[in-house]
């Protein structure tokens, strides 16, 4: 009987130790872009055109955009 209680205790302790030592997922940024492409349609030469791309950080850490270039 004592052996059985000891064995069950060891299993329970190992279960708790494993659960407590499990690492939580890292806190990371998560980029979200409404649209990655935009079609300007027909434009005249020299015509000034603009478009605003919406970029959001839906993660828990800071999102750092180091470089952005037009295609």
PyMOL Python script that loads the backbone (N, CA, C, O; Angstrom):
from pymol import cmd

cmd.read_pdbstr("""\
ATOM      1  N   UNK A   1       0.818  -1.190   0.000  1.00  0.00           N
ATOM      2  CA  UNK A   1       0.000   0.000   0.000  1.00  0.00           C
ATOM      3  C   UNK A   1       0.866   1.260   0.000  1.00  0.00           C
ATOM      4  O   UNK A   1       0.574   2.223  -0.709  1.00  0.00           O
ATOM      5  N   UNK A   2       1.945   1.244   0.811  1.00  0.00           N
ATOM      6  CA  UNK A   2       2.837   2.397   0.862  1.00  0.00           C
ATOM      7  C   UNK A   2       3.529   2.604  -0.480  1.00  0.00           C
ATOM      8  O   UNK A   2       3.750   3.740  -0.901  1.00  0.00           O
ATOM      9  N   UNK A   3       3.864   1.522  -1.140  1.00  0.00           N
ATOM     10  CA  UNK A   3       4.511   1.610  -2.444  1.00  0.00           C
ATOM     11  C   UNK A   3       3.572   2.249  -3.461  1.00  0.00           C
ATOM     12  O   UNK A   3       3.992   3.065  -4.282  1.00  0.00           O
ATOM     13  N   UNK A   4       2.334   1.881  -3.397  1.00  0.00           N
ATOM     14  CA  UNK A   4       1.339   2.423  -4.325  1.00  0.00           C
ATOM     15  C   UNK A   4       1.167   3.929  -4.094  1.00  0.00           C
ATOM     16  O   UNK A   4       1.122   4.690  -5.060  1.00  0.00           O
ATOM     17  N   UNK A   5       1.073   4.364  -2.858  1.00  0.00           N
ATOM     18  CA  UNK A   5       0.937   5.785  -2.533  1.00  0.00           C
ATOM     19  C   UNK A   5       2.182   6.543  -2.975  1.00  0.00           C
ATOM     20  O   UNK A   5       2.083   7.646  -3.512  1.00  0.00           O
ATOM     21  N   UNK A   6       3.349   5.956  -2.750  1.00  0.00           N
ATOM     22  CA  UNK A   6       4.599   6.582  -3.164  1.00  0.00           C
ATOM     23  C   UNK A   6       4.652   6.732  -4.684  1.00  0.00           C
ATOM     24  O   UNK A   6       5.050   7.784  -5.184  1.00  0.00           O
ATOM     25  N   UNK A   7       4.265   5.715  -5.406  1.00  0.00           N
ATOM     26  CA  UNK A   7       4.271   5.753  -6.870  1.00  0.00           C
ATOM     27  C   UNK A   7       3.298   6.808  -7.387  1.00  0.00           C
ATOM     28  O   UNK A   7       3.635   7.569  -8.295  1.00  0.00           O
ATOM     29  N   UNK A   8       2.112   6.860  -6.827  1.00  0.00           N
ATOM     30  CA  UNK A   8       1.124   7.861  -7.249  1.00  0.00           C
ATOM     31  C   UNK A   8       1.635   9.268  -6.933  1.00  0.00           C
ATOM     32  O   UNK A   8       1.460  10.185  -7.735  1.00  0.00           O
ATOM     33  N   UNK A   9       2.254   9.438  -5.788  1.00  0.00           N
ATOM     34  CA  UNK A   9       2.807  10.743  -5.408  1.00  0.00           C
ATOM     35  C   UNK A   9       3.888  11.188  -6.383  1.00  0.00           C
ATOM     36  O   UNK A   9       3.932  12.354  -6.777  1.00  0.00           O
ATOM     37  N   UNK A  10       4.749  10.272  -6.765  1.00  0.00           N
ATOM     38  CA  UNK A  10       5.820  10.595  -7.719  1.00  0.00           C
ATOM     39  C   UNK A  10       5.234  11.005  -9.064  1.00  0.00           C
ATOM     40  O   UNK A  10       5.693  11.974  -9.670  1.00  0.00           O
ATOM     41  N   UNK A  11       4.235  10.286  -9.530  1.00  0.00           N
ATOM     42  CA  UNK A  11       3.599  10.617 -10.813  1.00  0.00           C
ATOM     43  C   UNK A  11       2.957  12.000 -10.744  1.00  0.00           C
ATOM     44  O   UNK A  11       3.093  12.795 -11.673  1.00  0.00           O
ATOM     45  N   UNK A  12       2.261  12.289  -9.653  1.00  0.00           N
ATOM     46  CA  UNK A  12       1.615  13.599  -9.499  1.00  0.00           C
ATOM     47  C   UNK A  12       2.655  14.715  -9.448  1.00  0.00           C
ATOM     48  O   UNK A  12       2.483  15.751 -10.091  1.00  0.00           O
ATOM     49  N   UNK A  13       3.722  14.514  -8.696  1.00  0.00           N
ATOM     50  CA  UNK A  13       4.778  15.525  -8.599  1.00  0.00           C
ATOM     51  C   UNK A  13       5.430  15.759  -9.955  1.00  0.00           C
ATOM     52  O   UNK A  13       5.657  16.906 -10.338  1.00  0.00           O
ATOM     53  N   UNK A  14       5.731  14.701 -10.680  1.00  0.00           N
ATOM     54  CA  UNK A  14       6.334  14.850 -12.009  1.00  0.00           C
ATOM     55  C   UNK A  14       5.396  15.577 -12.966  1.00  0.00           C
ATOM     56  O   UNK A  14       5.845  16.369 -13.795  1.00  0.00           O
ATOM     57  N   UNK A  15       4.115  15.317 -12.856  1.00  0.00           N
ATOM     58  CA  UNK A  15       3.142  16.004 -13.709  1.00  0.00           C
ATOM     59  C   UNK A  15       3.149  17.505 -13.428  1.00  0.00           C
ATOM     60  O   UNK A  15       3.158  18.311 -14.358  1.00  0.00           O
ATOM     61  N   UNK A  16       3.145  17.880 -12.156  1.00  0.00           N
ATOM     62  CA  UNK A  16       3.166  19.297 -11.803  1.00  0.00           C
ATOM     63  C   UNK A  16       4.476  19.965 -12.196  1.00  0.00           C
ATOM     64  O   UNK A  16       4.473  21.099 -12.673  1.00  0.00           O
ATOM     65  N   UNK A  17       5.583  19.283 -12.004  1.00  0.00           N
ATOM     66  CA  UNK A  17       6.879  19.852 -12.373  1.00  0.00           C
ATOM     67  C   UNK A  17       6.939  20.081 -13.876  1.00  0.00           C
ATOM     68  O   UNK A  17       7.427  21.119 -14.324  1.00  0.00           O
ATOM     69  N   UNK A  18       6.455  19.133 -14.654  1.00  0.00           N
ATOM     70  CA  UNK A  18       6.440  19.278 -16.107  1.00  0.00           C
ATOM     71  C   UNK A  18       5.549  20.436 -16.522  1.00  0.00           C
ATOM     72  O   UNK A  18       5.924  21.217 -17.397  1.00  0.00           O
ATOM     73  N   UNK A  19       4.393  20.562 -15.918  1.00  0.00           N
ATOM     74  CA  UNK A  19       3.468  21.647 -16.259  1.00  0.00           C
ATOM     75  C   UNK A  19       4.044  23.006 -15.883  1.00  0.00           C
ATOM     76  O   UNK A  19       3.877  23.971 -16.629  1.00  0.00           O
ATOM     77  N   UNK A  20       4.709  23.099 -14.758  1.00  0.00           N
ATOM     78  CA  UNK A  20       5.276  24.371 -14.320  1.00  0.00           C
ATOM     79  C   UNK A  20       6.499  24.769 -15.129  1.00  0.00           C
ATOM     80  O   UNK A  20       6.757  25.958 -15.321  1.00  0.00           O
ATOM     81  N   UNK A  21       7.247  23.795 -15.601  1.00  0.00           N
ATOM     82  CA  UNK A  21       8.464  24.113 -16.344  1.00  0.00           C
ATOM     83  C   UNK A  21       8.203  24.362 -17.826  1.00  0.00           C
ATOM     84  O   UNK A  21       9.106  24.782 -18.550  1.00  0.00           O
ATOM     85  N   UNK A  22       6.979  24.109 -18.285  1.00  0.00           N
ATOM     86  CA  UNK A  22       6.663  24.349 -19.695  1.00  0.00           C
ATOM     87  C   UNK A  22       6.775  25.843 -19.974  1.00  0.00           C
ATOM     88  O   UNK A  22       6.219  26.666 -19.248  1.00  0.00           O
ATOM     89  N   UNK A  23       7.492  26.174 -21.020  1.00  0.00           N
ATOM     90  CA  UNK A  23       7.703  27.575 -21.357  1.00  0.00           C
ATOM     91  C   UNK A  23       6.462  28.144 -22.021  1.00  0.00           C
ATOM     92  O   UNK A  23       5.806  27.478 -22.821  1.00  0.00           O
ATOM     93  N   UNK A  24       6.156  29.375 -21.680  1.00  0.00           N
ATOM     94  CA  UNK A  24       5.057  30.053 -22.358  1.00  0.00           C
ATOM     95  C   UNK A  24       5.568  30.518 -23.718  1.00  0.00           C
ATOM     96  O   UNK A  24       6.767  30.744 -23.881  1.00  0.00           O
ATOM     97  N   UNK A  25       4.679  30.663 -24.691  1.00  0.00           N
ATOM     98  CA  UNK A  25       5.131  31.087 -26.018  1.00  0.00           C
ATOM     99  C   UNK A  25       5.763  32.482 -25.938  1.00  0.00           C
ATOM    100  O   UNK A  25       5.332  33.316 -25.143  1.00  0.00           O
ATOM    101  N   UNK A  26       6.776  32.729 -26.756  1.00  0.00           N
ATOM    102  CA  UNK A  26       7.444  34.029 -26.701  1.00  0.00           C
ATOM    103  C   UNK A  26       6.501  35.152 -27.142  1.00  0.00           C
ATOM    104  O   UNK A  26       5.646  34.966 -28.008  1.00  0.00           O
ATOM    105  N   UNK A  27       6.678  36.304 -26.530  1.00  0.00           N
ATOM    106  CA  UNK A  27       5.895  37.476 -26.906  1.00  0.00           C
ATOM    107  C   UNK A  27       6.522  38.041 -28.168  1.00  0.00           C
ATOM    108  O   UNK A  27       7.697  38.408 -28.173  1.00  0.00           O
ATOM    109  N   UNK A  28       5.737  38.111 -29.244  1.00  0.00           N
ATOM    110  CA  UNK A  28       6.271  38.552 -30.524  1.00  0.00           C
ATOM    111  C   UNK A  28       5.306  39.508 -31.202  1.00  0.00           C
ATOM    112  O   UNK A  28       4.109  39.489 -30.916  1.00  0.00           O
ATOM    113  N   UNK A  29       5.821  40.353 -32.108  1.00  0.00           N
ATOM    114  CA  UNK A  29       4.925  41.184 -32.896  1.00  0.00           C
ATOM    115  C   UNK A  29       4.234  40.336 -33.954  1.00  0.00           C
ATOM    116  O   UNK A  29       4.748  39.290 -34.350  1.00  0.00           O
ATOM    117  N   UNK A  30       3.075  40.783 -34.409  1.00  0.00           N
ATOM    118  CA  UNK A  30       2.359  40.085 -35.472  1.00  0.00           C
ATOM    119  C   UNK A  30       1.855  41.142 -36.443  1.00  0.00           C
ATOM    120  O   UNK A  30       0.955  41.917 -36.121  1.00  0.00           O
ATOM    121  N   UNK A  31       2.445  41.166 -37.632  1.00  0.00           N
ATOM    122  CA  UNK A  31       2.103  42.189 -38.612  1.00  0.00           C
ATOM    123  C   UNK A  31       0.815  41.817 -39.338  1.00  0.00           C
ATOM    124  O   UNK A  31       0.577  40.653 -39.661  1.00  0.00           O
ATOM    125  N   UNK A  32      -0.007  42.829 -39.584  1.00  0.00           N
ATOM    126  CA  UNK A  32      -1.240  42.657 -40.350  1.00  0.00           C
ATOM    127  C   UNK A  32      -1.312  43.800 -41.343  1.00  0.00           C
ATOM    128  O   UNK A  32      -1.180  44.966 -40.971  1.00  0.00           O
ATOM    129  N   UNK A  33      -1.524  43.461 -42.621  1.00  0.00           N
ATOM    130  CA  UNK A  33      -1.620  44.462 -43.678  1.00  0.00           C
ATOM    131  C   UNK A  33      -2.961  44.275 -44.366  1.00  0.00           C
ATOM    132  O   UNK A  33      -3.310  43.172 -44.784  1.00  0.00           O
ATOM    133  N   UNK A  34      -3.714  45.378 -44.480  1.00  0.00           N
ATOM    134  CA  UNK A  34      -5.040  45.316 -45.097  1.00  0.00           C
ATOM    135  C   UNK A  34      -4.945  44.828 -46.541  1.00  0.00           C
ATOM    136  O   UNK A  34      -5.701  43.947 -46.949  1.00  0.00           O
ATOM    137  N   UNK A  35      -4.034  45.390 -47.301  1.00  0.00           N
ATOM    138  CA  UNK A  35      -3.844  44.998 -48.695  1.00  0.00           C
ATOM    139  C   UNK A  35      -2.386  45.238 -49.056  1.00  0.00           C
ATOM    140  O   UNK A  35      -1.848  46.314 -48.796  1.00  0.00           O
ATOM    141  N   UNK A  36      -1.747  44.243 -49.653  1.00  0.00           N
ATOM    142  CA  UNK A  36      -0.329  44.404 -50.003  1.00  0.00           C
ATOM    143  C   UNK A  36      -0.139  44.951 -51.412  1.00  0.00           C
ATOM    144  O   UNK A  36       0.969  45.344 -51.776  1.00  0.00           O
ATOM    145  N   UNK A  37      -1.201  44.981 -52.207  1.00  0.00           N
ATOM    146  CA  UNK A  37      -1.125  45.503 -53.574  1.00  0.00           C
ATOM    147  C   UNK A  37      -2.191  46.569 -53.782  1.00  0.00           C
ATOM    148  O   UNK A  37      -3.249  46.540 -53.152  1.00  0.00           O
ATOM    149  N   UNK A  38      -1.897  47.511 -54.677  1.00  0.00           N
ATOM    150  CA  UNK A  38      -2.884  48.524 -55.047  1.00  0.00           C
ATOM    151  C   UNK A  38      -2.747  48.803 -56.534  1.00  0.00           C
ATOM    152  O   UNK A  38      -1.647  49.070 -57.017  1.00  0.00           O
ATOM    153  N   UNK A  39      -3.853  48.744 -57.264  1.00  0.00           N
ATOM    154  CA  UNK A  39      -3.856  49.024 -58.695  1.00  0.00           C
ATOM    155  C   UNK A  39      -4.303  50.468 -58.884  1.00  0.00           C
ATOM    156  O   UNK A  39      -5.432  50.821 -58.543  1.00  0.00           O
ATOM    157  N   UNK A  40      -3.423  51.298 -59.424  1.00  0.00           N
ATOM    158  CA  UNK A  40      -3.743  52.705 -59.642  1.00  0.00           C
ATOM    159  C   UNK A  40      -4.581  52.915 -60.898  1.00  0.00           C
ATOM    160  O   UNK A  40      -5.087  54.014 -61.126  1.00  0.00           O
ATOM    161  N   UNK A  41      -4.731  51.894 -61.700  1.00  0.00           N
ATOM    162  CA  UNK A  41      -5.507  52.041 -62.932  1.00  0.00           C
ATOM    163  C   UNK A  41      -4.746  52.869 -63.949  1.00  0.00           C
ATOM    164  O   UNK A  41      -3.519  52.951 -63.895  1.00  0.00           O
ATOM    165  N   UNK A  42      -5.467  53.482 -64.874  1.00  0.00           N
ATOM    166  CA  UNK A  42      -4.843  54.319 -65.901  1.00  0.00           C
ATOM    167  C   UNK A  42      -4.490  55.679 -65.306  1.00  0.00           C
ATOM    168  O   UNK A  42      -5.322  56.331 -64.675  1.00  0.00           O
ATOM    169  N   UNK A  43      -3.253  56.088 -65.517  1.00  0.00           N
ATOM    170  CA  UNK A  43      -2.807  57.396 -65.031  1.00  0.00           C
ATOM    171  C   UNK A  43      -2.110  58.132 -66.162  1.00  0.00           C
ATOM    172  O   UNK A  43      -1.582  57.518 -67.089  1.00  0.00           O
ATOM    173  N   UNK A  44      -2.114  59.436 -66.076  1.00  0.00           N
ATOM    174  CA  UNK A  44      -1.431  60.254 -67.070  1.00  0.00           C
ATOM    175  C   UNK A  44       0.021  60.457 -66.649  1.00  0.00           C
ATOM    176  O   UNK A  44       0.339  60.480 -65.460  1.00  0.00           O
ATOM    177  N   UNK A  45       0.885  60.601 -67.630  1.00  0.00           N
ATOM    178  CA  UNK A  45       2.293  60.820 -67.340  1.00  0.00           C
ATOM    179  C   UNK A  45       2.447  62.119 -66.552  1.00  0.00           C
ATOM    180  O   UNK A  45       1.899  63.155 -66.927  1.00  0.00           O
ATOM    181  N   UNK A  46       3.192  62.048 -65.465  1.00  0.00           N
ATOM    182  CA  UNK A  46       3.426  63.219 -64.633  1.00  0.00           C
ATOM    183  C   UNK A  46       2.350  63.446 -63.577  1.00  0.00           C
ATOM    184  O   UNK A  46       2.489  64.325 -62.726  1.00  0.00           O
ATOM    185  N   UNK A  47       1.282  62.662 -63.628  1.00  0.00           N
ATOM    186  CA  UNK A  47       0.206  62.808 -62.644  1.00  0.00           C
ATOM    187  C   UNK A  47       0.687  62.294 -61.288  1.00  0.00           C
ATOM    188  O   UNK A  47       1.295  61.228 -61.198  1.00  0.00           O
ATOM    189  N   UNK A  48       0.410  63.055 -60.247  1.00  0.00           N
ATOM    190  CA  UNK A  48       0.823  62.641 -58.903  1.00  0.00           C
ATOM    191  C   UNK A  48      -0.267  61.755 -58.312  1.00  0.00           C
ATOM    192  O   UNK A  48      -1.436  62.138 -58.261  1.00  0.00           O
ATOM    193  N   UNK A  49       0.130  60.570 -57.866  1.00  0.00           N
ATOM    194  CA  UNK A  49      -0.821  59.624 -57.282  1.00  0.00           C
ATOM    195  C   UNK A  49      -0.292  59.177 -55.923  1.00  0.00           C
ATOM    196  O   UNK A  49       0.918  59.101 -55.709  1.00  0.00           O
ATOM    197  N   UNK A  50      -1.208  58.884 -55.015  1.00  0.00           N
ATOM    198  CA  UNK A  50      -0.814  58.425 -53.688  1.00  0.00           C
ATOM    199  C   UNK A  50      -1.740  57.308 -53.237  1.00  0.00           C
ATOM    200  O   UNK A  50      -2.850  57.150 -53.745  1.00  0.00           O
ATOM    201  N   UNK A  51      -1.261  56.548 -52.282  1.00  0.00           N
ATOM    202  CA  UNK A  51      -2.067  55.503 -51.646  1.00  0.00           C
ATOM    203  C   UNK A  51      -1.485  55.245 -50.263  1.00  0.00           C
ATOM    204  O   UNK A  51      -0.266  55.206 -50.097  1.00  0.00           O
ATOM    205  N   UNK A  52      -2.338  55.073 -49.288  1.00  0.00           N
ATOM    206  CA  UNK A  52      -1.888  54.777 -47.925  1.00  0.00           C
ATOM    207  C   UNK A  52      -2.123  53.302 -47.632  1.00  0.00           C
ATOM    208  O   UNK A  52      -3.248  52.814 -47.739  1.00  0.00           O
ATOM    209  N   UNK A  53      -1.073  52.601 -47.267  1.00  0.00           N
ATOM    210  CA  UNK A  53      -1.181  51.205 -46.866  1.00  0.00           C
ATOM    211  C   UNK A  53      -1.347  51.155 -45.351  1.00  0.00           C
ATOM    212  O   UNK A  53      -0.602  51.803 -44.616  1.00  0.00           O
ATOM    213  N   UNK A  54      -2.322  50.387 -44.892  1.00  0.00           N
ATOM    214  CA  UNK A  54      -2.587  50.258 -43.462  1.00  0.00           C
ATOM    215  C   UNK A  54      -1.817  49.054 -42.932  1.00  0.00           C
ATOM    216  O   UNK A  54      -2.026  47.925 -43.376  1.00  0.00           O
ATOM    217  N   UNK A  55      -0.928  49.308 -41.983  1.00  0.00           N
ATOM    218  CA  UNK A  55      -0.137  48.253 -41.358  1.00  0.00           C
ATOM    219  C   UNK A  55      -0.410  48.307 -39.862  1.00  0.00           C
ATOM    220  O   UNK A  55      -0.295  49.366 -39.244  1.00  0.00           O
ATOM    221  N   UNK A  56      -0.773  47.168 -39.279  1.00  0.00           N
ATOM    222  CA  UNK A  56      -1.066  47.112 -37.850  1.00  0.00           C
ATOM    223  C   UNK A  56      -0.209  46.052 -37.177  1.00  0.00           C
ATOM    224  O   UNK A  56       0.167  45.050 -37.786  1.00  0.00           O
ATOM    225  N   UNK A  57       0.086  46.292 -35.928  1.00  0.00           N
ATOM    226  CA  UNK A  57       0.753  45.302 -35.101  1.00  0.00           C
ATOM    227  C   UNK A  57      -0.315  44.665 -34.224  1.00  0.00           C
ATOM    228  O   UNK A  57      -0.855  45.317 -33.330  1.00  0.00           O
ATOM    229  N   UNK A  58      -0.617  43.418 -34.470  1.00  0.00           N
ATOM    230  CA  UNK A  58      -1.621  42.711 -33.681  1.00  0.00           C
ATOM    231  C   UNK A  58      -0.978  41.748 -32.693  1.00  0.00           C
ATOM    232  O   UNK A  58      -1.642  40.859 -32.160  1.00  0.00           O
ATOM    233  N   UNK A  59       0.298  41.924 -32.455  1.00  0.00           N
ATOM    234  CA  UNK A  59       1.015  41.091 -31.497  1.00  0.00           C
ATOM    235  C   UNK A  59       1.180  41.810 -30.177  1.00  0.00           C
ATOM    236  O   UNK A  59       0.624  42.888 -29.967  1.00  0.00           O
ATOM    237  N   UNK A  60       1.949  41.205 -29.292  1.00  0.00           N
ATOM    238  CA  UNK A  60       2.146  41.742 -27.944  1.00  0.00           C
ATOM    239  C   UNK A  60       3.447  42.532 -27.803  1.00  0.00           C
ATOM    240  O   UNK A  60       3.596  43.301 -26.853  1.00  0.00           O
ATOM    241  N   UNK A  61       4.382  42.355 -28.725  1.00  0.00           N
ATOM    242  CA  UNK A  61       5.664  43.064 -28.654  1.00  0.00           C
ATOM    243  C   UNK A  61       5.680  44.190 -29.680  1.00  0.00           C
ATOM    244  O   UNK A  61       4.837  44.236 -30.576  1.00  0.00           O
ATOM    245  N   UNK A  62       6.639  45.093 -29.545  1.00  0.00           N
ATOM    246  CA  UNK A  62       6.768  46.200 -30.487  1.00  0.00           C
ATOM    247  C   UNK A  62       7.127  45.678 -31.872  1.00  0.00           C
ATOM    248  O   UNK A  62       7.970  44.792 -32.012  1.00  0.00           O
ATOM    249  N   UNK A  63       6.482  46.234 -32.894  1.00  0.00           N
ATOM    250  CA  UNK A  63       6.788  45.906 -34.283  1.00  0.00           C
ATOM    251  C   UNK A  63       7.701  46.996 -34.818  1.00  0.00           C
ATOM    252  O   UNK A  63       7.334  48.171 -34.819  1.00  0.00           O
ATOM    253  N   UNK A  64       8.880  46.617 -35.269  1.00  0.00           N
ATOM    254  CA  UNK A  64       9.848  47.570 -35.792  1.00  0.00           C
ATOM    255  C   UNK A  64       9.978  47.334 -37.289  1.00  0.00           C
ATOM    256  O   UNK A  64      10.387  46.257 -37.721  1.00  0.00           O
ATOM    257  N   UNK A  65       9.627  48.350 -38.081  1.00  0.00           N
ATOM    258  CA  UNK A  65       9.788  48.272 -39.537  1.00  0.00           C
ATOM    259  C   UNK A  65      11.073  49.017 -39.860  1.00  0.00           C
ATOM    260  O   UNK A  65      11.135  50.241 -39.746  1.00  0.00           O
ATOM    261  N   UNK A  66      12.086  48.282 -40.260  1.00  0.00           N
ATOM    262  CA  UNK A  66      13.398  48.882 -40.485  1.00  0.00           C
ATOM    263  C   UNK A  66      13.566  49.416 -41.898  1.00  0.00           C
ATOM    264  O   UNK A  66      14.356  50.332 -42.127  1.00  0.00           O
ATOM    265  N   UNK A  67      12.827  48.848 -42.849  1.00  0.00           N
ATOM    266  CA  UNK A  67      13.011  49.271 -44.228  1.00  0.00           C
ATOM    267  C   UNK A  67      11.746  48.959 -45.016  1.00  0.00           C
ATOM    268  O   UNK A  67      11.164  47.885 -44.862  1.00  0.00           O
ATOM    269  N   UNK A  68      11.322  49.890 -45.856  1.00  0.00           N
ATOM    270  CA  UNK A  68      10.181  49.667 -46.742  1.00  0.00           C
ATOM    271  C   UNK A  68      10.526  50.268 -48.095  1.00  0.00           C
ATOM    272  O   UNK A  68      10.965  51.415 -48.179  1.00  0.00           O
ATOM    273  N   UNK A  69      10.327  49.492 -49.152  1.00  0.00           N
ATOM    274  CA  UNK A  69      10.669  49.949 -50.496  1.00  0.00           C
ATOM    275  C   UNK A  69       9.512  49.687 -51.444  1.00  0.00           C
ATOM    276  O   UNK A  69       8.801  48.694 -51.291  1.00  0.00           O
ATOM    277  N   UNK A  70       9.310  50.573 -52.433  1.00  0.00           N
ATOM    278  CA  UNK A  70       8.287  50.300 -53.445  1.00  0.00           C
ATOM    279  C   UNK A  70       8.769  49.200 -54.376  1.00  0.00           C
ATOM    280  O   UNK A  70       9.972  49.010 -54.557  1.00  0.00           O
ATOM    281  N   UNK A  71       7.847  48.495 -54.950  1.00  0.00           N
ATOM    282  CA  UNK A  71       8.205  47.408 -55.864  1.00  0.00           C
ATOM    283  C   UNK A  71       8.417  47.953 -57.252  1.00  0.00           C
ATOM    284  O   UNK A  71       8.727  47.196 -58.172  1.00  0.00           O
TER     285      UNK A  71
END
""", "prot")
cmd.dss("prot")
cmd.show_as("cartoon", "prot")
cmd.util.cbc("prot")
cmd.orient("prot")
